[in-house]
Amino acid sequence: MTRLAVRGVEKIARFTEETGEPMIFFQPGSLKIARRPEHEAQLKDEVAHGRKLGLPIDFVSLAEAQRLMPFLETTAIRAITHMRTDIYLEPAQIPLGYCRAAGKLGVTLLPHTRVTGIATDGGSVTKVTTDRGDIRTPVVVDAAGAWLRAVANLAGGRVQLVPTRHQLLITEPLDGVRPEQPITRIIDANVYVRPDKGGLMLGGYESDPLQYDPRDLTPGFEIKDMPLDLEVLRGLSERVRDQFPVFATAKVREHRGGLPTMTPDGEHIIGPVPGIRGLLVVGGCCVGGLTIAPAIGEIMAEWIVIGKPPVDLSSMAPERFATSLSEDALKEACRWHYAHHYWSAQSRSAQ
């Protein structure tokens, strides 16, 4: 995952060079905050591991962290790390940029086209049926996000993940906000804060998130139809009131949400679906998949062309989950990993 993240950042930095499409991003790095002893130990492990991999990560003093992020109050903080190369950007730029670049290369794009079936013969993919006709193909990449399970089911494939509501808010512009201020994450609160268009963004991982079964969604369902709950974000902001008191008085400019996919172990699902040759899936981003997406796309393309992945992705293989896992057990495992998104395995055990 670390190597994928590094590669993803490199590809975003060279996005315009590679695609000819614009890309606006900021690279202020990130702060990670421990308020509990077990999370201070977690940060020590992360710094040691990061240094072995050559990453620019280290501890910073409370004063230095406050200099980097002036809205941060250092009350009740035990330790802070600074990862210098982390980035943030407006997410839509990546898929739209790749689509436009692919179109220039002659790729046929079919927006607003409903997939109604994936045909197989002898266990191999043969065609995709849509409301605009059939597309004959030996290979299908299912990167349908919240609809990934539903699409895989069209070919008889089983993939275990759960679409889970994630929400964030953005304040009205505030004096002193600068785009070069780092993303700030507080481990035990599962809350993140960063600049956004002159205001501050706050998002996080609630303990009992709204989960979806894509089979229950109507054909016309869109993310904008998903119900939101601002009280969840007010509760998350209250968790970090001592560190970010600004959210107690700042006015909310924007409140939005999405449906990232969670997996039972908190890792991506990438690779062939067992029992169906030619069907590959890319999902289970567990909210944090944006910056590594370009790297995964590159790997998937090579996999299709040469017949094997250029790096070992066996830890993300779809077949790693027991097919007998019940729906209730699947949802509970995914909920648990969502609710402890920033926690290491050791920290979860300590709880």
C-alpha positions as CSV (number, residue, x, y, z in Angstrom):
1,M,0.0,0.0,0.0
2,T,2.9,2.4,0.8
3,R,4.4,1.8,-2.6
4,L,1.1,2.2,-4.3
5,A,0.5,5.5,-2.5
6,V,3.9,6.8,-3.5
7,R,3.3,5.8,-7.1
8,G,-0.1,7.3,-7.1
9,V,1.2,10.7,-5.9
10,E,3.9,10.6,-8.6
11,K,1.3,10.0,-11.3
12,I,-0.9,12.8,-10.0
13,A,2.1,15.2,-10.0
14,R,2.7,14.2,-13.6
15,F,-1.0,14.0,-14.6
16,T,-1.0,16.9,-17.1
17,E,2.3,15.7,-18.6
18,E,0.9,12.2,-19.1
19,T,-2.7,13.0,-20.2
20,G,-2.6,16.6,-21.4
21,E,-5.5,17.4,-19.0
22,P,-5.4,19.9,-16.2
23,M,-4.8,18.9,-12.6
24,I,-5.0,21.2,-9.6
25,F,-3.6,19.6,-6.4
26,F,-1.9,20.7,-3.3
27,Q,1.0,19.0,-1.5
28,P,1.1,20.4,2.1
29,G,1.8,17.0,3.7
30,S,-0.2,15.7,6.7
31,L,-0.2,15.7,10.5
32,K,-1.3,12.7,12.4
33,I,-2.3,13.2,16.1
34,A,-2.2,10.8,19.0
35,R,-4.2,11.7,22.1
36,R,-3.9,8.2,23.7
37,P,-0.8,6.2,24.8
38,E,-1.6,3.3,22.4
39,H,-1.8,5.8,19.5
40,E,1.5,7.4,20.5
41,A,3.0,3.9,20.2
42,Q,1.3,3.5,16.9
43,L,2.9,6.7,15.6
44,K,6.3,5.4,16.7
45,D,5.8,2.3,14.7
46,E,4.6,4.2,11.6
47,V,7.6,6.5,11.7
48,A,10.0,3.6,12.1
49,H,8.4,1.7,9.2
50,G,8.2,4.8,7.0
51,R,11.8,5.5,7.5
52,K,12.7,2.0,6.4
53,L,10.8,2.6,3.2
54,G,12.5,6.0,2.7
55,L,9.4,8.1,3.4
56,P,9.8,11.7,4.6
57,I,8.0,11.2,7.9
58,D,9.0,12.2,11.4
59,F,7.7,13.5,14.7
60,V,7.2,17.3,15.1
61,S,6.9,19.4,18.2
62,L,3.5,20.8,19.2
63,A,4.7,24.3,18.4
64,E,5.8,23.3,14.9
65,A,2.5,21.5,14.3
66,Q,0.6,24.6,15.3
67,R,2.8,26.7,13.0
68,L,2.0,24.4,10.1
69,M,-1.8,24.3,11.0
70,P,-2.6,27.5,12.9
71,F,-6.2,26.4,13.6
72,L,-4.9,23.5,15.7
73,E,-4.8,23.8,19.5
74,T,-2.4,21.4,21.1
75,T,-4.5,20.7,24.2
76,A,-4.4,17.0,25.3
77,I,-2.1,15.9,22.5
78,R,0.6,13.4,23.2
79,A,2.4,13.2,19.9
80,I,2.2,14.4,16.3
81,T,3.9,13.1,13.1
82,H,4.3,15.0,9.8
83,M,4.3,13.2,6.5
84,R,5.7,15.8,4.1
85,T,4.5,14.5,0.7
86,D,0.8,13.9,1.2
87,I,-1.6,15.6,-1.2
88,Y,-5.2,16.6,-1.6
89,L,-7.3,17.6,-4.6
90,E,-10.8,17.8,-5.9
91,P,-11.6,14.1,-6.6
92,A,-13.6,14.6,-9.9
93,Q,-10.5,15.8,-11.7
94,I,-9.1,12.2,-11.9
95,P,-11.9,10.3,-13.6
96,L,-12.9,13.2,-15.8
97,G,-9.3,13.9,-16.8
98,Y,-8.7,10.2,-17.7
99,C,-12.0,10.0,-19.6
100,R,-11.2,13.1,-21.7
101,A,-7.6,11.8,-22.4
102,A,-8.9,8.4,-23.3
103,G,-11.4,9.9,-25.7
104,K,-8.6,11.8,-27.5
105,L,-6.8,8.4,-28.0
106,G,-9.9,6.9,-29.7
107,V,-11.6,5.2,-26.7
108,T,-15.4,5.0,-27.0
109,L,-17.1,6.4,-23.9
110,L,-20.7,5.5,-23.2
111,P,-21.9,7.7,-20.4
112,H,-25.5,7.2,-19.0
113,T,-25.5,3.6,-20.4
114,R,-27.0,1.0,-18.1
115,V,-25.3,-2.4,-17.9
116,T,-28.0,-5.1,-17.7
117,G,-25.9,-8.3,-18.1
118,I,-22.5,-9.9,-18.4
119,A,-22.6,-13.1,-20.4
120,T,-20.2,-16.0,-19.9
121,D,-19.4,-19.2,-21.8
122,G,-17.6,-22.0,-20.1
123,G,-16.7,-19.7,-17.2
124,S,-15.3,-17.0,-19.4
125,V,-16.6,-13.5,-20.1
126,T,-17.9,-13.1,-23.6
127,K,-20.0,-9.9,-23.7
128,V,-21.6,-7.1,-21.8
129,T,-25.3,-6.3,-22.4
130,T,-26.4,-2.7,-22.1
131,D,-29.5,-0.7,-22.8
132,R,-27.7,0.4,-26.0
133,G,-26.8,-3.0,-27.2
134,D,-24.2,-5.7,-26.7
135,I,-20.4,-5.2,-26.4
136,R,-18.4,-8.4,-27.1
137,T,-15.3,-8.6,-25.0
138,P,-13.2,-11.2,-23.2
139,V,-12.3,-8.8,-20.4
140,V,-14.4,-6.7,-18.1
141,V,-13.0,-4.5,-15.3
142,D,-15.7,-3.9,-12.7
143,A,-14.8,-0.6,-11.0
144,A,-18.4,0.4,-10.3
145,G,-17.8,1.6,-6.7
146,A,-21.0,1.2,-4.7
147,W,-22.5,-0.9,-7.5
148,L,-19.4,-3.2,-7.7
149,R,-21.1,-6.2,-6.1
150,A,-24.2,-5.8,-8.2
151,V,-22.2,-5.7,-11.4
152,A,-20.1,-8.7,-10.5
153,N,-23.4,-10.6,-9.7
154,L,-24.5,-10.0,-13.3
155,A,-21.8,-12.6,-14.2
156,G,-22.4,-14.8,-11.2
157,G,-19.4,-13.4,-9.3
158,R,-19.4,-12.9,-5.6
159,V,-17.4,-10.0,-4.1
160,Q,-17.6,-9.1,-0.5
161,L,-17.7,-5.4,0.4
162,V,-20.3,-2.9,1.7
163,P,-21.1,0.6,0.3
164,T,-21.0,2.9,3.4
165,R,-22.1,6.5,3.7
166,H,-19.3,8.9,4.3
167,Q,-20.0,12.6,5.1
168,L,-18.0,15.8,5.3
169,L,-18.7,19.5,5.7
170,I,-16.9,22.6,4.5
171,T,-17.1,25.9,6.3
172,E,-17.5,29.4,4.9
173,P,-14.2,31.1,4.1
174,L,-12.2,31.8,7.3
175,D,-9.4,34.4,7.8
176,G,-6.1,32.6,7.9
177,V,-6.9,29.5,5.9
178,R,-4.2,28.7,3.3
179,P,-4.1,25.8,0.9
180,E,-0.6,24.9,2.0
181,Q,-1.8,24.0,5.5
182,P,-1.5,20.2,6.1
183,I,-4.3,17.6,6.3
184,T,-4.7,16.9,10.0
185,R,-5.9,13.6,11.3
186,I,-6.8,12.7,14.9
187,I,-6.6,9.0,15.4
188,D,-9.0,8.2,18.2
189,A,-11.6,10.6,17.0
190,N,-11.4,9.3,13.4
191,V,-11.6,12.9,12.2
192,Y,-9.7,14.8,9.5
193,V,-9.4,18.5,8.8
194,R,-7.9,20.3,5.8
195,P,-8.3,23.6,3.8
196,D,-10.9,23.8,1.0
197,K,-11.5,26.9,-1.1
198,G,-10.8,29.3,1.8
199,G,-12.7,27.3,4.4
200,L,-12.0,24.2,6.4
201,M,-13.2,20.8,5.6
202,L,-14.1,18.4,8.4
203,G,-14.9,14.7,7.8
204,G,-14.7,11.5,9.7
205,Y,-15.7,8.0,10.5
206,E,-18.7,7.5,12.7
207,S,-19.1,4.5,14.9
208,D,-22.4,3.3,13.3
209,P,-22.4,4.4,9.7
210,L,-25.3,4.0,7.2
211,Q,-24.6,0.9,5.1
212,Y,-26.2,0.1,1.7
213,D,-27.0,-3.0,-0.3
214,P,-26.7,-2.0,-3.9
215,R,-29.3,-4.6,-4.8
216,D,-31.8,-2.5,-2.9
217,L,-31.1,0.7,-4.8
218,T,-33.4,1.8,-7.6
219,P,-32.0,1.9,-11.1
220,G,-32.1,5.7,-11.1
221,F,-30.4,6.2,-7.7
222,E,-27.6,8.7,-7.7
223,I,-25.3,9.7,-4.9
224,K,-27.1,13.0,-4.6
225,D,-30.2,11.1,-3.6
226,M,-28.5,9.7,-0.5
227,P,-29.9,11.1,2.8
228,L,-27.4,13.1,4.8
229,D,-27.2,13.8,8.5
230,L,-25.4,17.0,9.7
231,E,-25.8,15.9,13.3
232,V,-23.2,13.2,12.6
233,L,-20.6,15.8,11.6
234,R,-21.6,18.0,14.6
235,G,-20.8,15.0,16.8
236,L,-17.5,14.4,15.1
237,S,-16.6,18.1,15.5
238,E,-17.4,17.9,19.2
239,R,-14.9,15.0,19.5
240,V,-12.1,17.4,18.5
241,R,-13.4,20.6,20.1
242,D,-10.3,21.0,22.2
243,Q,-8.0,20.7,19.1
244,F,-10.2,22.5,16.6
245,P,-12.5,25.0,18.5
246,V,-13.1,26.9,15.2
247,F,-15.8,24.4,14.2
248,A,-18.0,25.5,17.2
249,T,-18.7,28.8,15.6
250,A,-17.8,28.5,11.9
251,K,-20.8,28.5,9.5
252,V,-21.2,25.5,7.2
253,R,-21.0,26.3,3.4
254,E,-21.3,22.8,2.1
255,H,-22.4,19.4,3.4
256,R,-22.0,16.4,1.1
257,G,-21.5,12.7,1.2
258,G,-20.4,9.7,-0.9
259,L,-20.7,5.9,-0.9
260,P,-17.1,4.4,-0.6
261,T,-16.9,0.7,-0.4
262,M,-15.6,-1.0,2.8
263,T,-14.1,-4.5,3.1
264,P,-14.0,-7.0,6.0
265,D,-10.3,-6.4,6.6
266,G,-10.1,-2.7,5.6
267,E,-8.0,-3.4,2.4
268,H,-8.7,-3.0,-1.3
269,I,-10.2,-5.7,-3.5
270,I,-8.2,-5.9,-6.7
271,G,-7.9,-8.7,-9.2
272,P,-9.8,-11.6,-10.9
273,V,-13.1,-12.8,-9.5
274,P,-12.8,-16.5,-8.7
275,G,-14.5,-18.8,-11.1
276,I,-15.0,-16.2,-13.9
277,R,-12.2,-15.8,-16.3
278,G,-11.9,-12.2,-17.7
279,L,-13.8,-10.5,-14.9
280,L,-11.6,-8.3,-12.8
281,V,-12.6,-6.0,-10.0
282,V,-11.1,-2.8,-8.5
283,G,-12.8,-1.7,-5.3
284,G,-12.9,-1.7,-1.6
285,C,-11.2,1.7,-1.4
286,C,-12.2,2.0,2.3
287,V,-12.5,5.8,1.7
288,G,-8.8,6.4,1.2
289,G,-8.4,5.2,-2.4
290,L,-8.3,8.5,-4.3
291,T,-4.6,9.1,-4.5
292,I,-3.6,5.5,-5.3
293,A,-6.2,5.1,-8.0
294,P,-3.9,6.2,-10.8
295,A,-1.3,3.6,-9.7
296,I,-3.9,0.9,-9.5
297,G,-5.3,1.7,-12.9
298,E,-1.8,1.5,-14.4
299,I,-1.2,-1.8,-12.7
300,M,-4.5,-3.2,-13.9
301,A,-3.8,-2.1,-17.5
302,E,-0.5,-4.0,-17.4
303,W,-2.1,-7.0,-15.8
304,I,-4.6,-7.2,-18.7
305,V,-2.0,-6.8,-21.4
306,I,0.7,-9.1,-20.1
307,G,-1.5,-11.6,-18.2
308,K,-0.1,-11.0,-14.7
309,P,0.3,-8.0,-12.3
310,P,3.7,-6.2,-12.3
311,V,3.6,-6.2,-8.5
312,D,2.3,-8.7,-6.0
313,L,-1.3,-7.9,-5.2
314,S,-2.2,-11.3,-3.6
315,S,-3.0,-9.6,-0.3
316,M,-5.8,-7.7,-2.1
317,A,-7.2,-10.7,-4.0
318,P,-11.0,-11.1,-4.0
319,E,-10.8,-14.8,-2.9
320,R,-9.1,-13.9,0.4
321,F,-12.6,-13.7,2.1
322,A,-14.5,-16.7,3.1
323,T,-17.4,-17.2,0.7
324,S,-19.5,-18.4,3.6
325,L,-19.3,-15.1,5.4
326,S,-22.9,-14.1,6.2
327,E,-24.3,-10.7,5.2
328,D,-24.6,-9.7,8.8
329,A,-21.0,-10.8,9.6
330,L,-19.8,-8.9,6.5
331,K,-21.6,-5.7,7.5
332,E,-20.3,-5.9,11.0
333,A,-16.7,-6.5,9.9
334,C,-16.9,-3.6,7.5
335,R,-18.5,-1.3,10.1
336,W,-15.7,-2.1,12.5
337,H,-13.0,-1.2,10.1
338,Y,-14.8,2.0,9.1
339,A,-15.2,3.0,12.8
340,H,-11.5,2.5,13.4
341,H,-10.2,3.8,10.1
342,Y,-7.0,5.5,11.5
343,W,-6.2,2.9,14.1
344,S,-3.5,0.3,13.6
345,A,-4.2,-3.4,14.3
346,Q,-2.4,-3.1,17.6
347,S,-4.4,-0.1,18.7
348,R,-7.6,-1.9,17.9
349,S,-6.5,-4.9,20.0
350,A,-5.6,-2.6,22.8
351,Q,-9.2,-1.2,22.8
